[in-house]
């Protein structure tokens, strides 16, 4: 579910559960500054490196915060950030809770990551209870990574999760999830919130034009199937995302200032391995930077290559008299060549979409003309109906272009490969 909604590549069940608890807690970061509490200096250093990879800042703590921390740690510990409490913290009943409360109260701390080493037995339970109590009293996002096996620490981890504490299976997954939480876009509300309150306008507070990545995030929430993909901020992230999606992949630079990505040369298709991805990554970013002096770069999208189907398009345009109009037709290069389009005023249900498709000169292509396979016309009709619902609901939607949509062989569905949304002024 998280992969479908573009949150992050998930590697195992522990990461799925940890991410679910983190994003579902309702806690939002006010910035990207992280305090790291650890019982192992090495674990703290690795965590700090992982945070830097995802754009999180690990700032030195203020003097007042450090003095408070030093009340609870031995002289050979460190009150800097990461805070090395050392394993000796387990010998003082208030050691760990005291350190946690001290950094939590720091004005230069937006989030906390707690890294536990191989602490077992009664000491492990003491750490567990301390974190559960501290977590219940803070409103700041917290992530925990306990470096322990199931036999020695499974009960601790289950207890923490039962108390709502997000626990991750690796330092990388914890930092990645915290980084994404720090950059969580409040313009597009949480899936859980949307499900709880019913469908609502997702674009009410957005501005300008939305990149393919953001446009497809909105489309997915209206039930439109899209390609699997991940927005990356570094080459390493792109390589990891490609491994998760599976080669071959497409690479696209996301910029709200570049609408026509292919013409700008910032798209690379059918990359088959890490070497091809590395070569394309820098080349595409150079072209994006050369596009214009003030070009904003949102990131690089790593996207699965979908098996080709019949290329179609779905569009929405708001008419000043009739309101939103939905258009369907052949997509890709055929749009401008054949101009074979059917137009209706929304709302349009699946049966209405089927009537629209029947008006197209290219309709025989759906039914298997000249020995080709029949296309999943029902799936395409459902996709268009979902776009129609979105057009009815989103008052600020001025224009939507979903092109191409690959309509696959019968029974295999339809998938939106690219999209762009333009919003009207308030």
C-alpha positions as CSV (number, residue, x, y, z in Angstrom):
1,X,0.0,0.0,0.0
2,X,2.8,2.5,0.9
3,X,4.7,1.6,-2.3
4,X,1.5,2.2,-4.3
5,X,1.1,5.7,-2.8
6,X,4.7,6.6,-3.5
7,X,5.9,6.9,0.2
8,X,9.1,4.9,-0.1
9,X,10.5,1.5,-1.2
10,X,9.8,-0.9,1.6
11,X,12.2,-3.8,2.2
12,X,10.5,-6.0,4.8
13,X,7.6,-6.3,7.2
14,X,9.4,-4.4,10.0
15,X,9.8,-1.4,7.8
16,X,6.2,-1.5,6.7
17,X,5.0,-1.6,10.3
18,X,7.4,1.1,11.4
19,X,6.4,3.4,8.5
20,X,2.7,2.8,9.2
21,X,3.1,3.8,12.8
22,X,5.2,6.8,12.0
23,X,2.9,8.3,9.3
24,X,-0.3,7.2,11.1
25,X,0.6,8.8,14.5
26,X,-0.6,12.2,13.3
27,X,2.7,13.8,14.5
28,X,4.3,16.1,11.9
29,X,7.9,17.5,12.0
30,X,8.3,21.3,12.0
31,X,11.7,20.9,10.4
32,X,14.4,18.5,9.5
33,X,16.6,18.6,12.6
34,X,17.1,15.3,14.3
35,X,18.4,14.3,17.7
36,X,19.9,10.8,17.9
37,X,20.0,8.9,21.2
38,X,22.1,5.8,21.2
39,X,23.7,3.3,23.6
40,X,26.4,2.7,21.0
41,X,28.6,5.4,19.6
42,X,29.1,3.5,16.3
43,X,25.3,3.1,15.9
44,X,25.0,6.9,16.4
45,X,27.6,7.7,13.7
46,X,26.0,5.4,11.1
47,X,22.6,6.8,11.9
48,X,23.9,10.4,11.4
49,X,25.3,9.3,8.0
50,X,22.0,7.8,7.0
51,X,20.2,11.0,8.0
52,X,22.6,13.1,5.9
53,X,21.8,10.9,2.9
54,X,18.1,11.8,3.1
55,X,18.5,15.5,3.8
56,X,18.1,15.4,7.5
57,X,20.2,17.7,9.7
58,X,21.9,16.4,12.9
59,X,22.8,19.7,14.6
60,X,24.9,20.2,17.7
61,X,22.7,20.5,20.7
62,X,22.5,23.8,22.6
63,X,24.5,24.3,25.8
64,X,21.4,24.1,28.1
65,X,20.3,20.8,26.5
66,X,23.8,19.3,26.8
67,X,24.1,20.3,30.5
68,X,20.8,18.5,31.1
69,X,21.8,15.4,29.2
70,X,25.1,15.3,31.1
71,X,23.2,14.8,34.4
72,X,22.3,11.3,33.2
73,X,25.3,9.9,31.3
74,X,28.8,8.9,32.4
75,X,31.8,11.1,31.9
76,X,32.9,9.0,28.9
77,X,29.7,9.4,27.1
78,X,28.9,12.3,24.7
79,X,26.2,15.0,25.0
80,X,26.8,16.2,21.5
81,X,24.5,15.0,18.7
82,X,24.4,12.0,18.3
83,X,24.1,11.6,22.1
84,X,26.1,8.6,23.2
85,X,24.4,7.6,26.4
86,X,26.6,4.4,26.5
87,X,25.2,1.1,27.8
88,X,25.8,2.4,31.3
89,X,22.5,4.4,31.0
90,X,20.7,1.2,32.0
91,X,22.1,1.3,35.5
92,X,20.3,4.6,36.3
93,X,16.5,4.2,36.5
94,X,16.0,7.8,35.2
95,X,19.0,7.7,32.8
96,X,17.3,7.0,29.5
97,X,14.0,8.9,30.2
98,X,16.0,11.8,31.4
99,X,18.1,12.0,28.3
100,X,15.1,11.6,26.1
101,X,13.2,14.4,27.8
102,X,16.2,16.7,27.7
103,X,16.7,16.4,23.9
104,X,12.9,16.5,23.3
105,X,12.7,19.8,25.0
106,X,15.5,21.3,22.9
107,X,14.4,24.1,20.7
108,X,16.7,22.9,17.9
109,X,15.2,19.4,17.8
110,X,12.3,18.5,15.4
111,X,12.5,14.7,15.6
112,X,14.2,12.0,17.6
113,X,15.7,8.7,16.6
114,X,16.5,6.3,19.3
115,X,19.1,3.6,18.5
116,X,19.3,0.6,20.9
117,X,22.1,-1.9,20.9
118,X,22.0,-5.5,22.2
119,X,20.4,-4.8,25.6
120,X,18.5,-7.8,27.0
121,X,16.7,-9.0,30.1
122,X,15.6,-6.6,32.8
123,X,17.7,-3.9,31.3
124,X,15.9,-4.3,28.0
125,X,12.6,-4.0,29.7
126,X,13.7,-0.9,31.5
127,X,14.7,0.7,28.1
128,X,11.3,-0.4,26.7
129,X,9.2,1.1,29.5
130,X,11.3,4.3,29.4
131,X,10.8,4.8,25.7
132,X,7.1,4.0,25.9
133,X,6.5,6.6,28.7
134,X,8.6,9.2,26.9
135,X,6.9,8.6,23.6
136,X,3.5,9.0,25.2
137,X,4.5,12.5,26.6
138,X,6.0,14.0,23.4
139,X,4.3,15.4,20.4
140,X,7.4,15.2,18.2
141,X,7.9,12.3,15.8
142,X,10.0,9.5,17.1
143,X,11.6,6.5,15.4
144,X,13.4,3.6,17.0
145,X,15.8,1.0,15.7
146,X,16.7,-1.8,18.1
147,X,19.7,-3.8,16.9
148,X,18.7,-7.1,18.4
149,X,17.5,-10.5,17.2
150,X,13.9,-12.0,17.6
151,X,14.9,-14.4,20.4
152,X,16.5,-11.7,22.6
153,X,14.4,-8.7,21.7
154,X,11.2,-9.7,20.0
155,X,9.1,-9.1,23.1
156,X,10.6,-5.6,23.6
157,X,9.8,-4.7,20.0
158,X,6.2,-6.0,20.1
159,X,5.6,-4.1,23.3
160,X,6.9,-0.8,21.8
161,X,4.7,-1.3,18.7
162,X,1.7,-2.0,20.9
163,X,2.4,1.4,22.5
164,X,2.5,3.0,19.1
165,X,6.2,3.5,18.9
166,X,7.5,3.2,15.3
167,X,10.2,0.5,15.3
168,X,12.3,-0.2,12.2
169,X,14.4,-3.1,11.1
170,X,17.4,-1.1,9.9
171,X,19.0,2.3,10.4
172,X,18.6,3.1,6.7
173,X,14.9,2.4,6.7
174,X,14.4,4.5,9.9
175,X,16.3,7.5,8.5
176,X,14.6,7.2,5.1
177,X,11.1,7.2,6.7
178,X,11.9,10.1,9.0
179,X,13.3,12.0,6.0
180,X,10.1,11.5,4.1
181,X,8.1,12.6,7.1
182,X,10.1,15.8,7.3
183,X,9.3,16.5,3.7
184,X,5.7,15.4,3.8
185,X,3.7,17.7,1.6
186,X,0.7,19.2,3.6
187,X,-1.0,20.2,0.4
188,X,-2.0,16.6,-0.2
189,X,-3.5,15.1,3.0
190,X,-2.8,11.6,4.4
191,X,-4.6,8.6,2.9
192,X,-5.8,7.7,6.3
193,X,-7.3,11.1,6.9
194,X,-9.0,11.1,3.5
195,X,-10.5,7.7,4.2
196,X,-11.8,8.8,7.6
197,X,-13.4,12.0,6.4
198,X,-14.6,10.9,2.9
199,X,-13.4,12.2,-0.4
200,X,-12.3,15.8,-0.2
201,X,-10.6,18.4,-2.3
202,X,-6.9,17.4,-2.4
203,X,-5.8,20.5,-4.4
204,X,-7.4,23.2,-2.4
205,X,-4.1,24.6,-1.1
206,X,-1.8,23.6,-4.0
207,X,-0.3,26.2,-6.3
208,X,0.7,26.5,-10.0
209,X,1.4,23.4,-11.9
210,X,2.0,19.9,-10.4
211,X,4.8,17.8,-11.6
212,X,4.2,14.3,-12.9
213,X,5.1,12.9,-9.5
214,X,2.6,15.0,-7.6
215,X,-0.1,14.8,-10.2
216,X,0.0,11.0,-10.1
217,X,-0.1,11.0,-6.3
218,X,-3.4,12.8,-6.6
219,X,-4.7,10.5,-9.3
220,X,-3.9,7.4,-7.3
221,X,-6.0,8.7,-4.5
222,X,-8.9,8.9,-6.8
223,X,-8.3,5.2,-7.8
224,X,-6.4,5.8,-11.1
225,X,-3.7,3.0,-11.6
226,X,-0.3,4.4,-12.2
227,X,3.3,3.2,-12.7
228,X,5.3,2.1,-9.7
229,X,7.9,4.8,-9.0
230,X,10.0,6.6,-6.4
231,X,11.1,10.2,-6.1
232,X,14.9,10.3,-5.3
233,X,17.1,13.1,-4.1
234,X,20.5,11.4,-4.8
235,X,22.1,8.9,-7.0
236,X,22.3,6.3,-4.2
237,X,18.6,6.7,-3.6
238,X,18.0,6.2,-7.3
239,X,20.0,3.0,-7.4
240,X,18.1,1.6,-4.4
241,X,14.8,2.6,-5.9
242,X,15.7,0.9,-9.2
243,X,16.6,-2.3,-7.3
244,X,13.2,-2.1,-5.6
245,X,11.2,-1.4,-8.7
246,X,13.3,-3.8,-10.8
247,X,15.1,-3.1,-14.1
248,X,14.5,-1.9,-16.7
249,X,13.5,1.5,-15.4
250,X,12.8,5.0,-16.7
251,X,14.5,8.1,-15.2
252,X,12.8,11.5,-15.3
253,X,13.8,14.9,-13.7
254,X,10.9,16.4,-11.9
255,X,10.6,20.2,-12.2
256,X,7.4,22.3,-11.9
257,X,9.1,24.7,-14.4
258,X,9.5,22.0,-17.2
259,X,6.2,20.8,-18.5
260,X,7.5,19.0,-21.6
261,X,10.2,16.7,-20.2
262,X,10.9,14.8,-23.4
263,X,11.5,18.0,-25.4
264,X,13.8,19.2,-22.7
265,X,15.9,16.0,-22.8
266,X,15.4,15.1,-19.2
267,X,13.9,11.6,-19.7
268,X,15.8,8.4,-20.1
269,X,13.9,5.2,-20.9
270,X,14.6,1.5,-20.6
271,X,17.7,1.7,-18.4
272,X,18.8,-1.9,-17.9
273,X,21.3,-1.8,-15.1
274,X,23.1,0.3,-12.5
275,X,25.8,1.4,-14.9
276,X,23.2,2.8,-17.4
277,X,21.4,4.5,-14.6
278,X,24.6,6.2,-13.3
279,X,25.4,7.5,-16.8
280,X,21.9,8.9,-17.3
281,X,21.4,10.4,-13.8
282,X,24.1,13.1,-14.1
283,X,23.4,13.8,-17.8
284,X,19.7,14.5,-17.1
285,X,20.3,16.8,-14.2
286,X,22.8,18.8,-16.3
287,X,20.2,19.3,-19.0
288,X,17.6,20.3,-16.4
289,X,20.0,22.8,-14.8
290,X,20.7,24.3,-18.3
291,X,17.0,24.7,-19.0
292,X,16.8,28.0,-17.2
293,X,18.6,30.0,-14.6
294,X,15.8,29.6,-12.0
295,X,14.6,26.1,-12.8
296,X,13.5,24.3,-9.7
297,X,14.4,20.7,-9.4
298,X,12.1,18.5,-7.2
299,X,14.1,15.3,-7.6
300,X,14.6,12.5,-10.0
301,X,11.8,10.0,-10.6
302,X,12.7,6.3,-10.9
303,X,9.8,4.6,-12.7
304,X,9.1,1.1,-13.7
305,X,8.9,0.4,-17.4
306,X,5.4,-0.7,-18.2
307,X,4.8,-3.4,-20.9
308,X,3.6,-1.4,-23.9
309,X,-0.1,-1.3,-24.6
310,X,-2.4,0.7,-26.8
311,X,-1.5,4.3,-26.1
312,X,-4.5,6.5,-25.1
313,X,-5.0,9.8,-23.4
314,X,-7.4,11.3,-20.9
315,X,-7.7,15.0,-20.5
316,X,-9.8,17.5,-18.5
317,X,-10.3,21.2,-19.4
318,X,-12.5,23.6,-17.4
319,X,-14.8,25.5,-19.8
320,X,-15.9,28.9,-18.5
321,X,-19.6,28.1,-19.4
322,X,-20.0,24.3,-19.1
323,X,-17.4,23.6,-16.4
324,X,-15.0,20.6,-16.5
325,X,-15.0,18.6,-19.7
326,X,-13.3,15.2,-20.1
327,X,-11.7,14.1,-23.3
328,X,-10.6,10.6,-24.3
329,X,-8.7,9.5,-27.4
330,X,-5.7,7.8,-28.8
331,X,-2.6,8.9,-27.0
332,X,1.1,9.4,-27.5
333,X,2.0,10.9,-30.9
334,X,-1.4,10.0,-32.3
335,X,-3.1,12.9,-30.4
336,X,-1.7,15.6,-32.6
337,X,-1.7,13.5,-35.8
338,X,-5.2,12.1,-35.9
339,X,-7.0,14.4,-33.4
340,X,-9.4,11.6,-32.7
341,X,-11.0,12.7,-29.5
342,X,-14.4,12.3,-27.8
343,X,-15.6,15.0,-25.4
344,X,-18.2,15.0,-22.6
345,X,-19.2,17.1,-19.7
346,X,-18.5,15.5,-16.3
347,X,-19.6,13.5,-14.5
348,X,-19.2,10.4,-16.8
349,X,-19.6,6.9,-15.5
350,X,-18.1,3.7,-17.0
351,X,-21.0,3.2,-19.4
352,X,-20.8,6.8,-20.6
353,X,-17.1,6.3,-21.2
354,X,-17.8,3.2,-23.3
355,X,-20.1,5.3,-25.4
356,X,-17.4,8.0,-25.8
357,X,-14.9,5.3,-26.9
358,X,-17.4,4.0,-29.4
359,X,-17.4,7.4,-31.1
360,X,-13.7,7.2,-31.9
361,X,-12.5,6.5,-35.4
362,X,-9.8,4.4,-33.7
363,X,-12.2,2.3,-31.7
364,X,-11.4,-0.9,-33.7
365,X,-8.0,-0.9,-32.1
366,X,-9.6,-1.7,-28.8
367,X,-11.5,-4.7,-30.2
368,X,-8.4,-6.4,-31.8
369,X,-8.3,-5.0,-35.3
370,X,-6.1,-6.8,-37.9
371,X,-5.3,-9.7,-35.7
372,X,-4.1,-7.7,-32.6
373,X,-5.1,-8.6,-29.1
374,X,-8.3,-7.2,-27.7
375,X,-7.6,-4.4,-25.2
376,X,-8.9,-4.1,-21.6
377,X,-11.5,-1.5,-22.6
378,X,-13.4,-2.0,-19.3
379,X,-10.4,-1.1,-17.2
380,X,-9.8,2.0,-19.3
381,X,-13.4,3.0,-18.9
382,X,-13.0,2.7,-15.1
383,X,-9.8,4.8,-15.2
384,X,-11.6,7.6,-17.2
385,X,-14.6,7.5,-14.8
386,X,-12.1,7.9,-11.8
387,X,-10.7,11.0,-13.6
388,X,-14.2,12.3,-14.1
389,X,-14.9,12.0,-10.3
390,X,-11.7,13.9,-9.6
391,X,-12.7,16.7,-12.1
392,X,-16.1,17.0,-10.3
393,X,-14.5,17.3,-6.9
394,X,-11.5,19.5,-7.5
395,X,-12.7,23.0,-7.9
396,X,-9.2,24.4,-8.6
397,X,-8.5,21.9,-11.4
398,X,-8.0,23.9,-14.6
399,X,-6.4,21.3,-16.8
400,X,-5.3,17.7,-16.5
401,X,-3.4,15.7,-19.1
402,X,-2.9,12.0,-18.6
403,X,-0.9,10.8,-21.6
404,X,0.0,8.2,-22.3
405,X,-2.3,5.7,-20.7
406,X,-1.3,2.1,-21.7
407,X,-4.4,0.0,-22.3
408,X,-3.1,-3.6,-21.9
409,X,-4.5,-6.8,-23.3
410,X,-8.0,-7.8,-22.1
411,X,-8.0,-8.7,-18.4
412,X,-4.6,-7.0,-17.7
413,X,-5.8,-3.5,-16.9
414,X,-4.8,0.0,-17.9
415,X,-2.1,2.2,-16.3
416,X,-1.4,6.0,-16.4
417,X,2.3,6.5,-17.4
418,X,2.6,10.3,-17.3
419,X,0.4,13.1,-16.1
420,X,0.3,16.9,-15.6
421,X,-2.0,19.1,-13.6
422,X,-2.5,22.9,-14.0
423,X,-4.5,24.7,-11.3
424,X,-6.5,27.9,-11.7
425,X,-5.9,30.8,-9.3
426,X,-7.8,31.0,-6.1
